[in-house]
């Protein structure tokens, strides 16, 4: 998984458990070139965009983020 010497980005769409096993693995690697993006980030971005589509209004990102963090952390 970590064969690239130039690093990379790992995106894990799982948001439970937090952090997911793949995210913990990436975080345990001492190489700074690797970046992990947790599933909560994807869940939030999807929710923001769906809110706009459904309501035609800007999503209240701070409220949504707080609710997701309370639920999944």
CHARMM internal coordinates of N, CA and C (Angstrom, degrees):
IC EDIT
DIST 1 N 1 CA 1.4555
DIST 1 CA 1 C 1.5262
ANGL 1 N 1 CA 1 C 111.39
DIST 1 C 2 N 1.3034
ANGL 1 CA 1 C 2 N 117.74
DIHE 1 N 1 CA 1 C 2 N -39.34
DIST 2 N 2 CA 1.4598
ANGL 1 C 2 N 2 CA 121.07
DIHE 1 CA 1 C 2 N 2 CA -176.21
DIST 2 CA 2 C 1.5230
ANGL 2 N 2 CA 2 C 111.90
DIHE 1 C 2 N 2 CA 2 C -103.87
DIST 2 C 3 N 1.3177
ANGL 2 CA 2 C 3 N 118.14
DIHE 2 N 2 CA 2 C 3 N 36.16
DIST 3 N 3 CA 1.4576
ANGL 2 C 3 N 3 CA 122.04
DIHE 2 CA 2 C 3 N 3 CA -176.27
DIST 3 CA 3 C 1.5237
ANGL 3 N 3 CA 3 C 112.89
DIHE 2 C 3 N 3 CA 3 C -71.28
DIST 3 C 4 N 1.3114
ANGL 3 CA 3 C 4 N 118.01
DIHE 3 N 3 CA 3 C 4 N -28.14
DIST 4 N 4 CA 1.4618
ANGL 3 C 4 N 4 CA 121.00
DIHE 3 CA 3 C 4 N 4 CA -178.03
DIST 4 CA 4 C 1.5239
ANGL 4 N 4 CA 4 C 110.38
DIHE 3 C 4 N 4 CA 4 C -68.74
DIST 4 C 5 N 1.3197
ANGL 4 CA 4 C 5 N 116.34
DIHE 4 N 4 CA 4 C 5 N 123.91
DIST 5 N 5 CA 1.4694
ANGL 4 C 5 N 5 CA 120.12
DIHE 4 CA 4 C 5 N 5 CA 179.02
DIST 5 CA 5 C 1.5242
ANGL 5 N 5 CA 5 C 111.64
DIHE 4 C 5 N 5 CA 5 C -74.81
DIST 5 C 6 N 1.3367
ANGL 5 CA 5 C 6 N 116.59
DIHE 5 N 5 CA 5 C 6 N -19.84
DIST 6 N 6 CA 1.4632
ANGL 5 C 6 N 6 CA 119.61
DIHE 5 CA 5 C 6 N 6 CA -179.88
DIST 6 CA 6 C 1.5266
ANGL 6 N 6 CA 6 C 112.21
DIHE 5 C 6 N 6 CA 6 C -88.46
DIST 6 C 7 N 1.3307
ANGL 6 CA 6 C 7 N 117.06
DIHE 6 N 6 CA 6 C 7 N 1.24
DIST 7 N 7 CA 1.4571
ANGL 6 C 7 N 7 CA 120.39
DIHE 6 CA 6 C 7 N 7 CA 177.70
DIST 7 CA 7 C 1.5097
ANGL 7 N 7 CA 7 C 112.33
DIHE 6 C 7 N 7 CA 7 C 83.86
DIST 7 C 8 N 1.3062
ANGL 7 CA 7 C 8 N 115.61
DIHE 7 N 7 CA 7 C 8 N -160.54
DIST 8 N 8 CA 1.4507
ANGL 7 C 8 N 8 CA 120.78
DIHE 7 CA 7 C 8 N 8 CA -178.61
DIST 8 CA 8 C 1.5085
ANGL 8 N 8 CA 8 C 111.44
DIHE 7 C 8 N 8 CA 8 C 168.09
DIST 8 C 9 N 1.3106
ANGL 8 CA 8 C 9 N 113.90
DIHE 8 N 8 CA 8 C 9 N -169.07
DIST 9 N 9 CA 1.4566
ANGL 8 C 9 N 9 CA 121.23
DIHE 8 CA 8 C 9 N 9 CA -179.17
DIST 9 CA 9 C 1.5240
ANGL 9 N 9 CA 9 C 108.33
DIHE 8 C 9 N 9 CA 9 C -123.79
DIST 9 C 10 N 1.3067
ANGL 9 CA 9 C 10 N 115.91
DIHE 9 N 9 CA 9 C 10 N 132.13
DIST 10 N 10 CA 1.4561
ANGL 9 C 10 N 10 CA 122.61
DIHE 9 CA 9 C 10 N 10 CA 175.02
DIST 10 CA 10 C 1.5251
ANGL 10 N 10 CA 10 C 106.89
DIHE 9 C 10 N 10 CA 10 C -110.85
DIST 10 C 11 N 1.3265
ANGL 10 CA 10 C 11 N 116.46
DIHE 10 N 10 CA 10 C 11 N 122.90
DIST 11 N 11 CA 1.4597
ANGL 10 C 11 N 11 CA 121.40
DIHE 10 CA 10 C 11 N 11 CA 176.96
DIST 11 CA 11 C 1.5225
ANGL 11 N 11 CA 11 C 107.55
DIHE 10 C 11 N 11 CA 11 C -111.98
DIST 11 C 12 N 1.3006
ANGL 11 CA 11 C 12 N 116.13
DIHE 11 N 11 CA 11 C 12 N 119.89
DIST 12 N 12 CA 1.4611
ANGL 11 C 12 N 12 CA 121.88
DIHE 11 CA 11 C 12 N 12 CA 178.90
DIST 12 CA 12 C 1.5250
ANGL 12 N 12 CA 12 C 107.57
DIHE 11 C 12 N 12 CA 12 C -113.55
DIST 12 C 13 N 1.3082
ANGL 12 CA 12 C 13 N 117.97
DIHE 12 N 12 CA 12 C 13 N 116.65
DIST 13 N 13 CA 1.4578
ANGL 12 C 13 N 13 CA 121.15
DIHE 12 CA 12 C 13 N 13 CA -176.85
DIST 13 CA 13 C 1.5305
ANGL 13 N 13 CA 13 C 113.23
DIHE 12 C 13 N 13 CA 13 C -82.46
DIST 13 C 14 N 1.3258
ANGL 13 CA 13 C 14 N 117.26
DIHE 13 N 13 CA 13 C 14 N -3.42
DIST 14 N 14 CA 1.4677
ANGL 13 C 14 N 14 CA 119.45
DIHE 13 CA 13 C 14 N 14 CA 176.01
DIST 14 CA 14 C 1.5232
ANGL 14 N 14 CA 14 C 109.00
DIHE 13 C 14 N 14 CA 14 C -72.90
DIST 14 C 15 N 1.3208
ANGL 14 CA 14 C 15 N 116.52
DIHE 14 N 14 CA 14 C 15 N 135.60
DIST 15 N 15 CA 1.4583
ANGL 14 C 15 N 15 CA 118.68
DIHE 14 CA 14 C 15 N 15 CA 177.94
DIST 15 CA 15 C 1.5191
ANGL 15 N 15 CA 15 C 112.65
DIHE 14 C 15 N 15 CA 15 C -118.31
DIST 15 C 16 N 1.3211
ANGL 15 CA 15 C 16 N 116.06
DIHE 15 N 15 CA 15 C 16 N 5.90
DIST 16 N 16 CA 1.4578
ANGL 15 C 16 N 16 CA 121.56
DIHE 15 CA 15 C 16 N 16 CA 170.95
DIST 16 CA 16 C 1.4992
ANGL 16 N 16 CA 16 C 108.69
DIHE 15 C 16 N 16 CA 16 C -141.06
DIST 16 C 17 N 1.2953
ANGL 16 CA 16 C 17 N 121.97
DIHE 16 N 16 CA 16 C 17 N 136.19
DIST 17 N 17 CA 1.4629
ANGL 16 C 17 N 17 CA 126.02
DIHE 16 CA 16 C 17 N 17 CA -8.29
DIST 17 CA 17 C 1.5211
ANGL 17 N 17 CA 17 C 110.03
DIHE 16 C 17 N 17 CA 17 C -71.26
DIST 17 C 18 N 1.2965
ANGL 17 CA 17 C 18 N 115.66
DIHE 17 N 17 CA 17 C 18 N 160.17
DIST 18 N 18 CA 1.4610
ANGL 17 C 18 N 18 CA 120.24
DIHE 17 CA 17 C 18 N 18 CA 178.70
DIST 18 CA 18 C 1.5214
ANGL 18 N 18 CA 18 C 108.65
DIHE 17 C 18 N 18 CA 18 C -108.36
DIST 18 C 19 N 1.2944
ANGL 18 CA 18 C 19 N 120.57
DIHE 18 N 18 CA 18 C 19 N 124.83
DIST 19 N 19 CA 1.4655
ANGL 18 C 19 N 19 CA 125.43
DIHE 18 CA 18 C 19 N 19 CA -9.96
DIST 19 CA 19 C 1.5295
ANGL 19 N 19 CA 19 C 111.09
DIHE 18 C 19 N 19 CA 19 C -76.33
DIST 19 C 20 N 1.3115
ANGL 19 CA 19 C 20 N 115.10
DIHE 19 N 19 CA 19 C 20 N 150.89
DIST 20 N 20 CA 1.4662
ANGL 19 C 20 N 20 CA 121.77
DIHE 19 CA 19 C 20 N 20 CA 179.44
DIST 20 CA 20 C 1.5324
ANGL 20 N 20 CA 20 C 109.78
DIHE 19 C 20 N 20 CA 20 C -68.49
DIST 20 C 21 N 1.3311
ANGL 20 CA 20 C 21 N 117.93
DIHE 20 N 20 CA 20 C 21 N 156.84
DIST 21 N 21 CA 1.4680
ANGL 20 C 21 N 21 CA 120.90
DIHE 20 CA 20 C 21 N 21 CA -178.47
DIST 21 CA 21 C 1.5319
ANGL 21 N 21 CA 21 C 113.86
DIHE 20 C 21 N 21 CA 21 C -53.70
DIST 21 C 22 N 1.3202
ANGL 21 CA 21 C 22 N 118.54
DIHE 21 N 21 CA 21 C 22 N -40.30
DIST 22 N 22 CA 1.4672
ANGL 21 C 22 N 22 CA 120.29
DIHE 21 CA 21 C 22 N 22 CA 179.37
DIST 22 CA 22 C 1.5245
ANGL 22 N 22 CA 22 C 110.85
DIHE 21 C 22 N 22 CA 22 C -63.92
DIST 22 C 23 N 1.3087
ANGL 22 CA 22 C 23 N 117.55
DIHE 22 N 22 CA 22 C 23 N -40.74
DIST 23 N 23 CA 1.4669
ANGL 22 C 23 N 23 CA 121.43
DIHE 22 CA 22 C 23 N 23 CA 178.44
DIST 23 CA 23 C 1.5244
ANGL 23 N 23 CA 23 C 109.87
DIHE 22 C 23 N 23 CA 23 C -64.33
DIST 23 C 24 N 1.3219
ANGL 23 CA 23 C 24 N 117.73
DIHE 23 N 23 CA 23 C 24 N -42.81
DIST 24 N 24 CA 1.4759
ANGL 23 C 24 N 24 CA 120.33
DIHE 23 CA 23 C 24 N 24 CA 177.77
DIST 24 CA 24 C 1.5193
ANGL 24 N 24 CA 24 C 110.61
DIHE 23 C 24 N 24 CA 24 C -61.03
DIST 24 C 25 N 1.3334
ANGL 24 CA 24 C 25 N 117.14
DIHE 24 N 24 CA 24 C 25 N -38.82
DIST 25 N 25 CA 1.4643
ANGL 24 C 25 N 25 CA 120.77
DIHE 24 CA 24 C 25 N 25 CA 178.33
DIST 25 CA 25 C 1.5229
ANGL 25 N 25 CA 25 C 110.75
DIHE 24 C 25 N 25 CA 25 C -62.76
DIST 25 C 26 N 1.3166
ANGL 25 CA 25 C 26 N 117.06
DIHE 25 N 25 CA 25 C 26 N -47.14
DIST 26 N 26 CA 1.4697
ANGL 25 C 26 N 26 CA 120.63
DIHE 25 CA 25 C 26 N 26 CA 179.43
DIST 26 CA 26 C 1.5226
ANGL 26 N 26 CA 26 C 109.98
DIHE 25 C 26 N 26 CA 26 C -61.58
DIST 26 C 27 N 1.3198
ANGL 26 CA 26 C 27 N 117.44
DIHE 26 N 26 CA 26 C 27 N -42.25
DIST 27 N 27 CA 1.4621
ANGL 26 C 27 N 27 CA 121.11
DIHE 26 CA 26 C 27 N 27 CA -179.55
DIST 27 CA 27 C 1.5196
ANGL 27 N 27 CA 27 C 112.26
DIHE 26 C 27 N 27 CA 27 C -66.15
DIST 27 C 28 N 1.3216
ANGL 27 CA 27 C 28 N 117.64
DIHE 27 N 27 CA 27 C 28 N -25.60
DIST 28 N 28 CA 1.4634
ANGL 27 C 28 N 28 CA 120.62
DIHE 27 CA 27 C 28 N 28 CA -179.12
DIST 28 CA 28 C 1.5266
ANGL 28 N 28 CA 28 C 112.39
DIHE 27 C 28 N 28 CA 28 C -80.58
DIST 28 C 29 N 1.3188
ANGL 28 CA 28 C 29 N 117.30
DIHE 28 N 28 CA 28 C 29 N -16.03
DIST 29 N 29 CA 1.4653
ANGL 28 C 29 N 29 CA 121.25
DIHE 28 CA 28 C 29 N 29 CA 179.41
DIST 29 CA 29 C 1.5246
ANGL 29 N 29 CA 29 C 107.66
DIHE 28 C 29 N 29 CA 29 C -74.88
DIST 29 C 30 N 1.3041
ANGL 29 CA 29 C 30 N 116.24
DIHE 29 N 29 CA 29 C 30 N 131.63
DIST 30 N 30 CA 1.4658
ANGL 29 C 30 N 30 CA 119.74
DIHE 29 CA 29 C 30 N 30 CA -175.48
DIST 30 CA 30 C 1.5258
ANGL 30 N 30 CA 30 C 113.14
DIHE 29 C 30 N 30 CA 30 C -76.78
DIST 30 C 31 N 1.3146
ANGL 30 CA 30 C 31 N 118.21
DIHE 30 N 30 CA 30 C 31 N -8.67
DIST 31 N 31 CA 1.4650
ANGL 30 C 31 N 31 CA 122.23
DIHE 30 CA 30 C 31 N 31 CA -177.42
DIST 31 CA 31 C 1.5305
ANGL 31 N 31 CA 31 C 110.39
DIHE 30 C 31 N 31 CA 31 C -74.41
DIST 31 C 32 N 1.3063
ANGL 31 CA 31 C 32 N 117.59
DIHE 31 N 31 CA 31 C 32 N 120.40
DIST 32 N 32 CA 1.4645
ANGL 31 C 32 N 32 CA 122.19
DIHE 31 CA 31 C 32 N 32 CA -177.99
DIST 32 CA 32 C 1.5262
ANGL 32 N 32 CA 32 C 113.32
DIHE 31 C 32 N 32 CA 32 C -71.54
DIST 32 C 33 N 1.3165
ANGL 32 CA 32 C 33 N 116.94
DIHE 32 N 32 CA 32 C 33 N -16.80
DIST 33 N 33 CA 1.4542
ANGL 32 C 33 N 33 CA 120.00
DIHE 32 CA 32 C 33 N 33 CA -176.08
DIST 33 CA 33 C 1.5278
ANGL 33 N 33 CA 33 C 112.95
DIHE 32 C 33 N 33 CA 33 C -73.48
DIST 33 C 34 N 1.3009
ANGL 33 CA 33 C 34 N 118.17
DIHE 33 N 33 CA 33 C 34 N -12.02
DIST 34 N 34 CA 1.4592
ANGL 33 C 34 N 34 CA 121.66
DIHE 33 CA 33 C 34 N 34 CA -179.47
DIST 34 CA 34 C 1.5173
ANGL 34 N 34 CA 34 C 110.08
DIHE 33 C 34 N 34 CA 34 C -94.15
DIST 34 C 35 N 1.3079
ANGL 34 CA 34 C 35 N 116.06
DIHE 34 N 34 CA 34 C 35 N 134.18
DIST 35 N 35 CA 1.4634
ANGL 34 C 35 N 35 CA 121.56
DIHE 34 CA 34 C 35 N 35 CA 179.96
DIST 35 CA 35 C 1.5263
ANGL 35 N 35 CA 35 C 109.13
DIHE 34 C 35 N 35 CA 35 C -123.28
DIST 35 C 36 N 1.3136
ANGL 35 CA 35 C 36 N 116.44
DIHE 35 N 35 CA 35 C 36 N 136.69
DIST 36 N 36 CA 1.4635
ANGL 35 C 36 N 36 CA 121.79
DIHE 35 CA 35 C 36 N 36 CA -179.80
DIST 36 CA 36 C 1.5235
ANGL 36 N 36 CA 36 C 109.75
DIHE 35 C 36 N 36 CA 36 C -111.48
DIST 36 C 37 N 1.3147
ANGL 36 CA 36 C 37 N 115.53
DIHE 36 N 36 CA 36 C 37 N 133.00
DIST 37 N 37 CA 1.4583
ANGL 36 C 37 N 37 CA 121.32
DIHE 36 CA 36 C 37 N 37 CA 175.52
DIST 37 CA 37 C 1.5233
ANGL 37 N 37 CA 37 C 107.21
DIHE 36 C 37 N 37 CA 37 C -116.33
DIST 37 C 38 N 1.3256
ANGL 37 CA 37 C 38 N 115.60
DIHE 37 N 37 CA 37 C 38 N 120.79
DIST 38 N 38 CA 1.4616
ANGL 37 C 38 N 38 CA 120.95
DIHE 37 CA 37 C 38 N 38 CA -176.31
DIST 38 CA 38 C 1.5194
ANGL 38 N 38 CA 38 C 111.83
DIHE 37 C 38 N 38 CA 38 C -79.58
DIST 38 C 39 N 1.3198
ANGL 38 CA 38 C 39 N 115.25
DIHE 38 N 38 CA 38 C 39 N 160.60
DIST 39 N 39 CA 1.4533
ANGL 38 C 39 N 39 CA 122.12
DIHE 38 CA 38 C 39 N 39 CA -178.81
DIST 39 CA 39 C 1.5173
ANGL 39 N 39 CA 39 C 114.34
DIHE 38 C 39 N 39 CA 39 C -60.84
DIST 39 C 40 N 1.3310
ANGL 39 CA 39 C 40 N 117.08
DIHE 39 N 39 CA 39 C 40 N -29.70
DIST 40 N 40 CA 1.4639
ANGL 39 C 40 N 40 CA 119.33
DIHE 39 CA 39 C 40 N 40 CA 179.25
DIST 40 CA 40 C 1.5190
ANGL 40 N 40 CA 40 C 111.69
DIHE 39 C 40 N 40 CA 40 C -59.57
DIST 40 C 41 N 1.3239
ANGL 40 CA 40 C 41 N 117.19
DIHE 40 N 40 CA 40 C 41 N -36.00
DIST 41 N 41 CA 1.4639
ANGL 40 C 41 N 41 CA 120.43
DIHE 40 CA 40 C 41 N 41 CA 178.75
DIST 41 CA 41 C 1.5182
ANGL 41 N 41 CA 41 C 111.57
DIHE 40 C 41 N 41 CA 41 C -62.71
DIST 41 C 42 N 1.3142
ANGL 41 CA 41 C 42 N 116.38
DIHE 41 N 41 CA 41 C 42 N -43.67
DIST 42 N 42 CA 1.4604
ANGL 41 C 42 N 42 CA 120.63
DIHE 41 CA 41 C 42 N 42 CA 177.56
DIST 42 CA 42 C 1.5163
ANGL 42 N 42 CA 42 C 111.76
DIHE 41 C 42 N 42 CA 42 C -66.36
DIST 42 C 43 N 1.3265
ANGL 42 CA 42 C 43 N 116.11
DIHE 42 N 42 CA 42 C 43 N -40.57
DIST 43 N 43 CA 1.4575
ANGL 42 C 43 N 43 CA 120.96
DIHE 42 CA 42 C 43 N 43 CA 178.29
DIST 43 CA 43 C 1.5294
ANGL 43 N 43 CA 43 C 110.62
DIHE 42 C 43 N 43 CA 43 C -61.54
DIST 43 C 44 N 1.3234
ANGL 43 CA 43 C 44 N 116.35
DIHE 43 N 43 CA 43 C 44 N -43.41
DIST 44 N 44 CA 1.4636
ANGL 43 C 44 N 44 CA 120.54
DIHE 43 CA 43 C 44 N 44 CA 179.62
DIST 44 CA 44 C 1.5266
ANGL 44 N 44 CA 44 C 111.64
DIHE 43 C 44 N 44 CA 44 C -63.92
DIST 44 C 45 N 1.3273
ANGL 44 CA 44 C 45 N 117.03
DIHE 44 N 44 CA 44 C 45 N -49.24
DIST 45 N 45 CA 1.4653
ANGL 44 C 45 N 45 CA 120.09
DIHE 44 CA 44 C 45 N 45 CA -178.81
DIST 45 CA 45 C 1.5228
ANGL 45 N 45 CA 45 C 111.21
DIHE 44 C 45 N 45 CA 45 C -60.34
DIST 45 C 46 N 1.3113
ANGL 45 CA 45 C 46 N 116.69
DIHE 45 N 45 CA 45 C 46 N -41.19
DIST 46 N 46 CA 1.4604
ANGL 45 C 46 N 46 CA 120.57
DIHE 45 CA 45 C 46 N 46 CA 177.84
DIST 46 CA 46 C 1.5339
ANGL 46 N 46 CA 46 C 110.03
DIHE 45 C 46 N 46 CA 46 C -62.67
DIST 46 C 47 N 1.3095
ANGL 46 CA 46 C 47 N 116.42
DIHE 46 N 46 CA 46 C 47 N -44.04
DIST 47 N 47 CA 1.4642
ANGL 46 C 47 N 47 CA 120.88
DIHE 46 CA 46 C 47 N 47 CA 179.48
DIST 47 CA 47 C 1.5163
ANGL 47 N 47 CA 47 C 112.97
DIHE 46 C 47 N 47 CA 47 C -62.88
DIST 47 C 48 N 1.3338
ANGL 47 CA 47 C 48 N 117.16
DIHE 47 N 47 CA 47 C 48 N -41.34
DIST 48 N 48 CA 1.4671
ANGL 47 C 48 N 48 CA 120.44
DIHE 47 CA 47 C 48 N 48 CA 178.83
DIST 48 CA 48 C 1.5240
ANGL 48 N 48 CA 48 C 110.58
DIHE 47 C 48 N 48 CA 48 C -59.67
DIST 48 C 49 N 1.3205
ANGL 48 CA 48 C 49 N 115.57
DIHE 48 N 48 CA 48 C 49 N -46.53
DIST 49 N 49 CA 1.4610
ANGL 48 C 49 N 49 CA 119.67
DIHE 48 CA 48 C 49 N 49 CA -177.26
DIST 49 CA 49 C 1.5279
ANGL 49 N 49 CA 49 C 112.11
DIHE 48 C 49 N 49 CA 49 C -70.08
DIST 49 C 50 N 1.3211
ANGL 49 CA 49 C 50 N 116.46
DIHE 49 N 49 CA 49 C 50 N -36.52
DIST 50 N 50 CA 1.4651
ANGL 49 C 50 N 50 CA 118.88
DIHE 49 CA 49 C 50 N 50 CA 177.30
DIST 50 CA 50 C 1.5260
ANGL 50 N 50 CA 50 C 110.99
DIHE 49 C 50 N 50 CA 50 C -66.20
DIST 50 C 51 N 1.3077
ANGL 50 CA 50 C 51 N 117.14
DIHE 50 N 50 CA 50 C 51 N -37.55
DIST 51 N 51 CA 1.4595
ANGL 50 C 51 N 51 CA 120.96
DIHE 50 CA 50 C 51 N 51 CA 178.00
DIST 51 CA 51 C 1.5213
ANGL 51 N 51 CA 51 C 109.88
DIHE 50 C 51 N 51 CA 51 C -58.88
DIST 51 C 52 N 1.3289
ANGL 51 CA 51 C 52 N 116.32
DIHE 51 N 51 CA 51 C 52 N -45.19
DIST 52 N 52 CA 1.4653
ANGL 51 C 52 N 52 CA 120.61
DIHE 51 CA 51 C 52 N 52 CA 179.30
DIST 52 CA 52 C 1.5292
ANGL 52 N 52 CA 52 C 110.80
DIHE 51 C 52 N 52 CA 52 C -62.09
DIST 52 C 53 N 1.3247
ANGL 52 CA 52 C 53 N 116.83
DIHE 52 N 52 CA 52 C 53 N -45.32
DIST 53 N 53 CA 1.4681
ANGL 52 C 53 N 53 CA 120.77
DIHE 52 CA 52 C 53 N 53 CA -179.57
DIST 53 CA 53 C 1.5292
ANGL 53 N 53 CA 53 C 110.82
DIHE 52 C 53 N 53 CA 53 C -61.70
DIST 53 C 54 N 1.3177
ANGL 53 CA 53 C 54 N 116.98
DIHE 53 N 53 CA 53 C 54 N -43.73
DIST 54 N 54 CA 1.4644
ANGL 53 C 54 N 54 CA 120.74
DIHE 53 CA 53 C 54 N 54 CA -175.33
DIST 54 CA 54 C 1.5283
ANGL 54 N 54 CA 54 C 113.17
DIHE 53 C 54 N 54 CA 54 C -75.54
DIST 54 C 55 N 1.3366
ANGL 54 CA 54 C 55 N 116.78
DIHE 54 N 54 CA 54 C 55 N -32.92
DIST 55 N 55 CA 1.4649
ANGL 54 C 55 N 55 CA 119.25
DIHE 54 CA 54 C 55 N 55 CA -172.44
DIST 55 CA 55 C 1.5245
ANGL 55 N 55 CA 55 C 113.71
DIHE 54 C 55 N 55 CA 55 C -113.72
DIST 55 C 56 N 1.3181
ANGL 55 CA 55 C 56 N 118.26
DIHE 55 N 55 CA 55 C 56 N -13.55
DIST 56 N 56 CA 1.4754
ANGL 55 C 56 N 56 CA 125.25
DIHE 55 CA 55 C 56 N 56 CA -172.22
DIST 56 CA 56 C 1.5306
ANGL 56 N 56 CA 56 C 111.93
DIHE 55 C 56 N 56 CA 56 C 59.00
DIST 56 C 57 N 1.3203
ANGL 56 CA 56 C 57 N 116.81
DIHE 56 N 56 CA 56 C 57 N 21.55
DIST 57 N 57 CA 1.4629
ANGL 56 C 57 N 57 CA 121.95
DIHE 56 CA 56 C 57 N 57 CA 176.82
DIST 57 CA 57 C 1.5226
ANGL 57 N 57 CA 57 C 109.08
DIHE 56 C 57 N 57 CA 57 C -120.44
DIST 57 C 58 N 1.3292
ANGL 57 CA 57 C 58 N 115.89
DIHE 57 N 57 CA 57 C 58 N 158.40
DIST 58 N 58 CA 1.4617
ANGL 57 C 58 N 58 CA 120.96
DIHE 57 CA 57 C 58 N 58 CA 176.81
DIST 58 CA 58 C 1.5302
ANGL 58 N 58 CA 58 C 109.22
DIHE 57 C 58 N 58 CA 58 C -66.90
DIST 58 C 59 N 1.3165
ANGL 58 CA 58 C 59 N 115.18
DIHE 58 N 58 CA 58 C 59 N 137.77
DIST 59 N 59 CA 1.4647
ANGL 58 C 59 N 59 CA 120.72
DIHE 58 CA 58 C 59 N 59 CA -179.46
DIST 59 CA 59 C 1.5256
ANGL 59 N 59 CA 59 C 110.85
DIHE 58 C 59 N 59 CA 59 C -71.75
DIST 59 C 60 N 1.3366
ANGL 59 CA 59 C 60 N 117.78
DIHE 59 N 59 CA 59 C 60 N 138.38
DIST 60 N 60 CA 1.4663
ANGL 59 C 60 N 60 CA 121.01
DIHE 59 CA 59 C 60 N 60 CA 174.62
DIST 60 CA 60 C 1.5383
ANGL 60 N 60 CA 60 C 108.98
DIHE 59 C 60 N 60 CA 60 C -77.39
DIST 60 C 61 N 1.3230
ANGL 60 CA 60 C 61 N 115.73
DIHE 60 N 60 CA 60 C 61 N 81.73
DIST 61 N 61 CA 1.4620
ANGL 60 C 61 N 61 CA 121.18
DIHE 60 CA 60 C 61 N 61 CA -169.91
DIST 61 CA 61 C 1.5174
ANGL 61 N 61 CA 61 C 113.39
DIHE 60 C 61 N 61 CA 61 C -59.32
DIST 61 C 62 N 1.3191
ANGL 61 CA 61 C 62 N 118.28
DIHE 61 N 61 CA 61 C 62 N -38.56
DIST 62 N 62 CA 1.4651
ANGL 61 C 62 N 62 CA 119.69
DIHE 61 CA 61 C 62 N 62 CA -178.75
DIST 62 CA 62 C 1.5282
ANGL 62 N 62 CA 62 C 111.39
DIHE 61 C 62 N 62 CA 62 C -64.57
DIST 62 C 63 N 1.3174
ANGL 62 CA 62 C 63 N 117.48
DIHE 62 N 62 CA 62 C 63 N -39.25
DIST 63 N 63 CA 1.4660
ANGL 62 C 63 N 63 CA 121.14
DIHE 62 CA 62 C 63 N 63 CA 179.21
DIST 63 CA 63 C 1.5251
ANGL 63 N 63 CA 63 C 110.35
DIHE 62 C 63 N 63 CA 63 C -69.03
DIST 63 C 64 N 1.3244
ANGL 63 CA 63 C 64 N 115.85
DIHE 63 N 63 CA 63 C 64 N -45.52
DIST 64 N 64 CA 1.4639
ANGL 63 C 64 N 64 CA 120.20
DIHE 63 CA 63 C 64 N 64 CA -179.83
DIST 64 CA 64 C 1.5219
ANGL 64 N 64 CA 64 C 110.25
DIHE 63 C 64 N 64 CA 64 C -61.98
DIST 64 C 65 N 1.3299
ANGL 64 CA 64 C 65 N 117.15
DIHE 64 N 64 CA 64 C 65 N -44.73
DIST 65 N 65 CA 1.4631
ANGL 64 C 65 N 65 CA 120.82
DIHE 64 CA 64 C 65 N 65 CA -179.32
DIST 65 CA 65 C 1.5260
ANGL 65 N 65 CA 65 C 110.96
DIHE 64 C 65 N 65 CA 65 C -61.76
DIST 65 C 66 N 1.3143
ANGL 65 CA 65 C 66 N 117.14
DIHE 65 N 65 CA 65 C 66 N -43.54
DIST 66 N 66 CA 1.4675
ANGL 65 C 66 N 66 CA 120.57
DIHE 65 CA 65 C 66 N 66 CA 179.57
DIST 66 CA 66 C 1.5328
ANGL 66 N 66 CA 66 C 110.81
DIHE 65 C 66 N 66 CA 66 C -61.86
DIST 66 C 67 N 1.3222
ANGL 66 CA 66 C 67 N 116.90
DIHE 66 N 66 CA 66 C 67 N -43.12
DIST 67 N 67 CA 1.4671
ANGL 66 C 67 N 67 CA 120.49
DIHE 66 CA 66 C 67 N 67 CA -179.26
DIST 67 CA 67 C 1.5260
ANGL 67 N 67 CA 67 C 111.73
DIHE 66 C 67 N 67 CA 67 C -65.89
DIST 67 C 68 N 1.3259
ANGL 67 CA 67 C 68 N 117.20
DIHE 67 N 67 CA 67 C 68 N -41.08
DIST 68 N 68 CA 1.4674
ANGL 67 C 68 N 68 CA 120.50
DIHE 67 CA 67 C 68 N 68 CA 178.51
DIST 68 CA 68 C 1.5256
ANGL 68 N 68 CA 68 C 109.95
DIHE 67 C 68 N 68 CA 68 C -65.23
DIST 68 C 69 N 1.3245
ANGL 68 CA 68 C 69 N 117.11
DIHE 68 N 68 CA 68 C 69 N -43.07
DIST 69 N 69 CA 1.4727
ANGL 68 C 69 N 69 CA 120.20
DIHE 68 CA 68 C 69 N 69 CA 179.70
DIST 69 CA 69 C 1.5269
ANGL 69 N 69 CA 69 C 111.22
DIHE 68 C 69 N 69 CA 69 C -63.46
DIST 69 C 70 N 1.3283
ANGL 69 CA 69 C 70 N 117.28
DIHE 69 N 69 CA 69 C 70 N -40.03
DIST 70 N 70 CA 1.4646
ANGL 69 C 70 N 70 CA 120.36
DIHE 69 CA 69 C 70 N 70 CA 177.94
DIST 70 CA 70 C 1.5250
ANGL 70 N 70 CA 70 C 111.15
DIHE 69 C 70 N 70 CA 70 C -64.31
DIST 70 C 71 N 1.3106
ANGL 70 CA 70 C 71 N 116.76
DIHE 70 N 70 CA 70 C 71 N -37.36
DIST 71 N 71 CA 1.4650
ANGL 70 C 71 N 71 CA 121.22
DIHE 70 CA 70 C 71 N 71 CA -176.18
DIST 71 CA 71 C 1.5234
ANGL 71 N 71 CA 71 C 112.49
DIHE 70 C 71 N 71 CA 71 C -77.71
DIST 71 C 72 N 1.3322
ANGL 71 CA 71 C 72 N 117.98
DIHE 71 N 71 CA 71 C 72 N -39.67
DIST 72 N 72 CA 1.4595
ANGL 71 C 72 N 72 CA 120.79
DIHE 71 CA 71 C 72 N 72 CA -169.41
DIST 72 CA 72 C 1.5206
ANGL 72 N 72 CA 72 C 115.17
DIHE 71 C 72 N 72 CA 72 C -111.83
DIST 72 C 73 N 1.3153
ANGL 72 CA 72 C 73 N 119.34
DIHE 72 N 72 CA 72 C 73 N 5.27
DIST 73 N 73 CA 1.4777
ANGL 72 C 73 N 73 CA 119.80
DIHE 72 CA 72 C 73 N 73 CA 175.74
DIST 73 CA 73 C 1.4892
ANGL 73 N 73 CA 73 C 110.81
DIHE 72 C 73 N 73 CA 73 C -119.99
END
COOR INIT
IC SEED 1 N 1 CA 1 C
IC BUILD
